[in-house]
Amino acid sequence: MIAGRNIGIEILIMTRPDKREINELRPITFTPNVAPHATGSVLVSFGDTRVICACTVEENIPGWMKYQKVKGGWLTAEYSMLPYSTLDRKRRDISQGKLDGRSSEIQRLIGRSLRAVVDLKALGHRTLWIDCDVLQADGGTRTASITGGAVAVAIALNKLVAEGKIKKSPMNKLIAAVSAGVYREVPVLDLNYPEDRDAAVDFNVVLTEDLEFVEIQGAGEESTFSRSEMDQMLDLSEAGIKEIVELQKQAISDAESAKPADLQGLADAFQ
């Protein structure tokens, strides 16, 4: 697709690397139940970005909650990029003796986002561990992790309801995330790696299914952006989130009848 934008008397012609429309998401898929030992799990794909998101329920709460006598439960997240997820091998954090700053910031974002839509008091005396492991990175790993993490949490909580451990799911609504940016002077939705690398402005937008904002991360990459461009990026993000939420709902529904994914199923998801 060729998109045009007037800049004074000059007309800028812009083509995205993968030929998508400026408001078009990458192909998004969810493969539920990929981690049999997790309470809820899903392989989420945003184009060539693929992340396994798993939710494990621990019938306990952190020590600080006990000490401070905080009622309810807790939700926390961990994020990692596997060494082979990028073109150049990424060293494991453990080999460096500490979690790198980017991974720490992303897992805190995932945790914050999911806690915004889960009633922790209604969760009871338990902890939800959300593990997001990036199998393949092509831009938007944090937004894919939030989106897939929400599906994994919903599946896990539905399982607790089915087992009679809780009366109803404490997840109040779905949440999803998507990136937007200014690429070659044009606001676009859902940046892949080449776009993310070369974007003048990069946004990550986290919204509930009701299109309520949970978090916005945005900055110019050695550049500035106008109010108009920001509004366009937010409009693109809202439209994208609407599409993503419908896919999430279908994945959660499919998980109820889906058997644990086998190795062939995972291989097919990469085709």
C-alpha positions as CSV (number, residue, x, y, z in Angstrom):
1,M,0.0,0.0,0.0
2,I,1.3,3.5,-0.8
3,A,0.1,6.2,1.5
4,G,0.5,9.9,0.8
5,R,0.7,13.0,3.0
6,N,0.9,16.6,2.0
7,I,3.9,18.4,3.4
8,G,3.7,22.0,2.1
9,I,3.7,21.7,-1.6
10,E,5.6,18.4,-1.5
11,I,3.8,15.1,-1.5
12,L,5.5,12.4,0.5
13,I,5.0,8.8,-0.7
14,M,5.5,6.2,2.0
15,T,5.5,2.4,1.7
16,R,5.7,0.2,4.8
17,P,8.4,-2.5,4.7
18,D,5.7,-5.3,4.7
19,K,3.3,-3.4,2.5
20,R,0.6,-3.0,5.2
21,E,-1.8,-0.1,5.3
22,I,-0.9,2.5,7.9
23,N,-3.8,1.4,10.1
24,E,-3.3,-2.4,9.6
25,L,-2.2,-4.8,12.3
26,R,0.2,-7.6,11.6
27,P,-1.4,-11.0,11.4
28,I,-2.3,-11.9,15.1
29,T,-2.8,-15.5,16.3
30,F,-3.3,-17.1,19.7
31,T,-2.5,-20.8,20.3
32,P,-3.9,-21.7,23.8
33,N,-2.6,-24.4,26.2
34,V,0.9,-24.5,25.0
35,A,2.4,-25.0,28.5
36,P,0.6,-28.0,30.0
37,H,2.0,-27.4,33.5
38,A,0.8,-23.8,33.7
39,T,-2.7,-23.0,34.8
40,G,-3.2,-20.9,31.7
41,S,-1.0,-20.4,28.7
42,V,-0.9,-19.1,25.1
43,L,1.5,-18.6,22.3
44,V,0.8,-15.2,20.9
45,S,2.1,-14.0,17.5
46,F,2.1,-10.5,16.1
47,G,3.5,-11.2,12.7
48,D,7.0,-12.6,13.3
49,T,7.0,-11.6,17.0
50,R,6.1,-14.7,19.0
51,V,5.8,-14.9,22.8
52,I,4.8,-17.7,25.1
53,C,2.7,-16.3,28.0
54,A,1.9,-18.5,30.9
55,C,0.0,-17.9,34.1
56,T,0.8,-20.1,37.1
57,V,-1.3,-20.0,40.2
58,E,0.6,-20.3,43.6
59,E,-1.6,-20.8,46.6
60,N,0.4,-18.3,48.7
61,I,1.2,-14.6,48.8
62,P,4.5,-12.7,49.0
63,G,6.0,-12.2,52.4
64,W,5.6,-8.4,52.3
65,M,1.8,-8.9,52.0
66,K,1.7,-11.1,55.1
67,Y,3.9,-8.7,57.0
68,Q,1.7,-5.7,56.1
69,K,-1.5,-7.7,56.5
70,V,-2.6,-6.8,53.0
71,K,-5.8,-8.6,52.1
72,G,-6.3,-10.6,48.9
73,G,-3.7,-11.9,46.5
74,W,-1.0,-10.6,44.1
75,L,-0.1,-10.7,40.4
76,T,3.5,-10.3,39.2
77,A,5.3,-10.8,35.9
78,E,8.6,-12.0,34.5
79,Y,9.8,-11.3,31.0
80,S,12.8,-12.6,29.1
81,M,14.0,-12.8,25.5
82,L,15.4,-16.2,24.7
83,P,19.0,-16.1,23.4
84,Y,17.9,-17.2,19.9
85,S,14.9,-14.8,19.7
86,T,17.0,-12.2,17.9
87,L,19.3,-12.3,14.8
88,D,22.4,-11.9,17.1
89,R,22.4,-14.2,20.1
90,K,21.2,-12.4,23.2
91,R,23.0,-13.3,26.4
92,R,20.9,-14.7,29.2
93,D,20.4,-12.4,32.1
94,I,21.7,-15.0,34.5
95,S,25.0,-15.1,32.6
96,Q,25.5,-11.5,33.4
97,G,24.5,-11.9,37.0
98,K,21.6,-9.5,36.9
99,L,18.4,-8.6,35.0
100,D,19.1,-6.0,32.4
101,G,17.3,-2.7,32.7
102,R,15.1,-3.2,29.6
103,S,13.7,-6.6,30.8
104,S,13.1,-5.2,34.3
105,E,11.2,-2.2,32.9
106,I,9.1,-4.4,30.6
107,Q,8.1,-7.0,33.3
108,R,7.1,-4.2,35.6
109,L,4.9,-2.8,32.8
110,I,3.3,-6.2,32.2
111,G,2.5,-6.6,35.9
112,R,1.1,-3.1,36.3
113,S,-1.1,-3.5,33.2
114,L,-2.6,-6.8,34.3
115,R,-3.1,-5.7,37.9
116,A,-5.2,-2.8,36.6
117,V,-7.9,-5.3,35.4
118,V,-7.7,-8.0,38.1
119,D,-9.5,-7.6,41.5
120,L,-6.7,-8.7,43.8
121,K,-8.9,-8.8,46.9
122,A,-11.3,-11.2,45.1
123,L,-8.4,-13.3,43.9
124,G,-8.0,-14.6,47.4
125,H,-4.8,-15.8,49.2
126,R,-2.9,-16.7,46.1
127,T,-0.4,-15.3,43.6
128,L,-0.6,-15.2,39.8
129,W,2.8,-15.6,38.2
130,I,2.9,-14.3,34.6
131,D,5.9,-15.6,32.6
132,C,6.5,-14.1,29.1
133,D,9.2,-15.7,27.1
134,V,10.0,-14.2,23.7
135,L,10.7,-16.9,21.1
136,Q,11.2,-14.6,18.2
137,A,11.4,-10.8,18.2
138,D,10.4,-8.6,15.4
139,G,9.2,-5.5,17.2
140,G,6.5,-5.1,19.8
141,T,7.5,-7.8,22.3
142,R,6.2,-5.9,25.3
143,T,2.8,-5.2,23.7
144,A,2.5,-8.8,22.6
145,S,3.4,-9.9,26.2
146,I,0.7,-7.8,27.7
147,T,-1.8,-8.9,25.2
148,G,-0.9,-12.6,25.5
149,G,-0.5,-12.3,29.3
150,A,-4.1,-11.1,29.6
151,V,-5.3,-14.2,27.7
152,A,-3.2,-16.5,29.9
153,V,-4.6,-14.9,33.0
154,A,-8.2,-15.2,31.8
155,I,-7.7,-18.9,31.0
156,A,-6.2,-19.5,34.4
157,L,-8.9,-17.7,36.3
158,N,-11.6,-19.5,34.3
159,K,-10.0,-22.8,35.3
160,L,-10.1,-21.8,39.0
161,V,-13.8,-21.1,38.6
162,A,-14.4,-24.4,36.9
163,E,-12.5,-26.2,39.8
164,G,-14.7,-24.4,42.3
165,K,-11.7,-22.6,43.9
166,I,-13.3,-19.2,43.3
167,K,-17.0,-18.3,42.6
168,K,-16.3,-16.0,39.6
169,S,-13.3,-14.6,37.8
170,P,-11.7,-11.6,39.4
171,M,-10.6,-10.3,36.0
172,N,-12.9,-7.3,35.5
173,K,-12.2,-6.8,31.8
174,L,-9.7,-7.7,29.1
175,I,-6.6,-5.6,28.4
176,A,-4.4,-5.3,25.3
177,A,-1.5,-3.3,24.0
178,V,-0.2,-2.2,20.7
179,S,2.5,0.0,19.3
180,A,2.2,3.0,17.1
181,G,4.8,5.4,15.7
182,V,5.8,8.0,13.2
183,Y,7.6,6.2,10.4
184,R,8.9,8.2,7.4
185,E,6.8,11.2,8.7
186,V,3.5,9.1,8.7
187,P,1.8,7.8,11.8
188,V,1.4,4.0,11.5
189,L,0.0,1.2,13.7
190,D,1.8,-1.9,15.1
191,L,5.5,-1.4,14.2
192,N,7.6,-4.3,13.1
193,Y,11.4,-4.2,13.8
194,P,12.5,-2.2,10.7
195,E,9.8,0.4,11.5
196,D,10.6,0.4,15.2
197,R,14.3,0.8,14.4
198,D,13.8,3.8,12.0
199,A,10.8,5.4,13.6
200,A,11.1,9.1,14.6
201,V,8.5,8.6,17.3
202,D,7.6,5.3,19.2
203,F,4.5,4.8,21.3
204,N,3.3,1.8,23.3
205,V,-0.4,2.1,24.2
206,V,-2.1,-0.1,26.8
207,L,-6.0,-0.1,26.8
208,T,-8.8,-2.0,28.4
209,E,-11.5,-3.5,26.2
210,D,-13.6,-0.4,27.1
211,L,-10.8,1.7,25.6
212,E,-9.8,3.1,28.9
213,F,-6.1,4.0,29.1
214,V,-3.9,2.1,31.5
215,E,-0.5,3.3,30.3
216,I,1.1,5.2,27.4
217,Q,4.8,5.1,26.8
218,G,5.9,7.5,24.0
219,A,8.9,9.5,23.0
220,G,10.6,11.0,20.1
221,E,13.7,9.2,18.9
222,E,16.0,12.3,18.7
223,S,12.9,13.9,17.2
224,T,9.8,15.8,18.2
225,F,6.1,15.1,17.4
226,S,3.0,17.3,17.1
227,R,-0.2,17.1,19.0
228,S,-1.9,16.1,15.7
229,E,0.6,13.2,15.3
230,M,0.0,12.1,18.8
231,D,-3.8,12.1,18.3
232,Q,-3.4,10.1,15.1
233,M,-1.2,7.5,16.9
234,L,-3.8,7.2,19.7
235,D,-6.6,6.9,17.2
236,L,-4.8,4.1,15.4
237,S,-4.1,2.4,18.7
238,E,-7.7,2.5,19.8
239,A,-8.9,1.0,16.5
240,G,-6.2,-1.7,16.7
241,I,-7.1,-2.6,20.3
242,K,-10.7,-3.1,19.3
243,E,-9.6,-5.8,16.7
244,I,-7.2,-7.4,19.2
245,V,-9.8,-7.7,21.9
246,E,-12.1,-9.7,19.7
247,L,-9.2,-12.1,18.9
248,Q,-8.5,-12.4,22.6
249,K,-12.1,-13.3,23.4
250,Q,-12.1,-16.0,20.8
251,A,-8.8,-17.5,22.1
252,I,-10.2,-17.6,25.6
253,S,-13.3,-19.3,24.4
254,D,-11.2,-21.8,22.3
255,A,-9.1,-22.7,25.3
256,E,-12.0,-24.3,27.1
257,S,-12.2,-27.1,24.6
258,A,-8.6,-27.1,23.2
259,K,-6.3,-29.9,24.2
260,P,-2.7,-29.1,25.3
261,A,-0.8,-28.1,22.2
262,D,1.7,-30.7,21.0
263,L,5.0,-30.0,19.4
264,Q,3.5,-30.3,15.9
265,G,0.9,-27.7,16.9
266,L,3.7,-25.3,18.0
267,A,5.5,-26.0,14.7
268,D,2.4,-25.2,12.7
269,A,2.1,-21.9,14.6
270,F,5.4,-20.8,13.2
271,Q,4.4,-21.4,9.6
